[in-house]
């Protein structure tokens, strides 16, 4: 794409941000792709923030809520996705702290129950470990997984804790 002017970039990004929530990292990526200079990118971003089109705290709060509710992701996977979007760590922490372990358990328990129907294994332990691996892959913490499974064999597994 050929380079566009600073005013055109501001207009395009303001229009996009008025339709959906976006973070500053996404805006900077777009402007970089468009070939705007670093100074121009910073000026446009400051204007978007000043005009409240972009607010990383607001974005992070909504992002966490949506990923948990609609994508059924756990804390770790959501944090990784926010890191990829260049959300600062302190904002990530604030947004993730709003969701309690009970909320995560409410999402994970039905997922594990549904997955348990299709999991095959030669022992209860093997089936439990497959469920643990599934839940870890979705980004849930061992504490929440243990709580949902309520399996004594899972209580002894410390390899997955971090």
Buried (B, 14 or more C-beta within 10 A) or exposed (E): EEEBEBEEBBEBBBEBBEEEBBBBBBBBBBBEEBEBEEEBBEBBBEBBBEEEBBBBBBBBBBBBBEBBEEBBBBBBBBBEBBEEBEBBEEBBEBBBEEBEBEBBBEBBBEBBEEBBEEBEEEEEBEBBBBBBEBBBEBBBBBEBBBBBBEBEBBEEBEEBEE
